[in-house]
């Protein structure tokens, strides 16, 4: 028969596992939310650049911001927005 201490220790481990699971879900949701926000901000920025006829200015700013050549290649997509 398990002692009261053993039962409590088992319960403690179960609670730790539940806490870890909840934290992982929250972290995953936070990453999803941050990604969604970045998409929305990007869409708004592109929309404003198109509306204000400033695609070239946006491309210039992005070119300065981006560090990877693979990312810079994506700037050509903005030409289709003109």
C-alpha positions in Angstrom: 0.0 0.0 0.0 1.3 3.5 -1.0 2.0 5.8 1.8 0.5 9.3 2.0 3.8 10.8 1.0 4.1 8.6 -2.0 0.6 9.6 -3.1 1.4 13.2 -2.7 4.7 12.9 -4.6 2.8 11.2 -7.4 0.2 13.9 -7.4 3.1 16.5 -7.5 4.6 14.9 -10.6 1.2 14.9 -12.3 0.7 18.6 -11.5 4.2 19.4 -12.8 3.4 17.6 -16.0 0.1 19.5 -16.3 1.8 22.8 -15.7 4.4 22.0 -18.3 1.7 21.1 -20.8 -0.2 24.3 -20.2 3.0 26.4 -20.5 3.9 24.7 -23.8 0.4 25.4 -25.2 0.5 29.0 -24.1 4.0 29.5 -25.6 2.8 27.9 -28.9 -0.2 30.1 -29.0 1.9 33.2 -28.3 4.2 32.3 -31.2 1.1 31.9 -33.5 -0.3 35.2 -32.3 3.1 37.0 -32.9 3.3 35.5 -36.4 -0.3 36.5 -37.2 0.5 40.1 -36.0 3.5 40.3 -38.2 1.5 39.2 -41.2 -1.2 41.8 -40.5 1.4 44.6 -40.0 3.1 43.5 -43.2 -0.2 43.5 -45.1 -1.0 47.0 -43.7 2.4 48.3 -44.6 2.2 47.0 -48.2 -1.3 48.4 -48.5 -0.2 51.8 -47.3 2.8 51.8 -49.7 0.5 50.9 -52.6 -2.0 53.6 -51.7 0.7 56.2 -51.3 2.5 55.1 -54.4 5.6 54.4 -52.3 6.5 50.8 -53.2 10.1 51.9 -54.1 10.5 53.5 -50.6 9.2 50.3 -48.9 11.6 48.2 -51.0 14.5 50.5 -50.0 13.6 50.3 -46.3 13.2 46.5 -46.4 16.4 46.1 -48.3 18.2 47.9 -45.5 16.4 45.9 -42.9 16.8 42.4 -44.3 20.1 40.5 -43.8 19.7 37.4 -45.9 19.9 37.4 -49.7 17.1 34.9 -49.9 14.8 37.3 -48.1 15.9 40.2 -50.4 14.8 38.1 -53.4 11.2 38.4 -52.1 11.3 42.1 -52.7 10.6 41.5 -56.4 7.1 40.5 -55.4 6.4 44.1 -54.4 6.9 45.1 -58.1 3.7 43.3 -58.8 1.8 45.6 -56.4 2.5 48.7 -58.6 
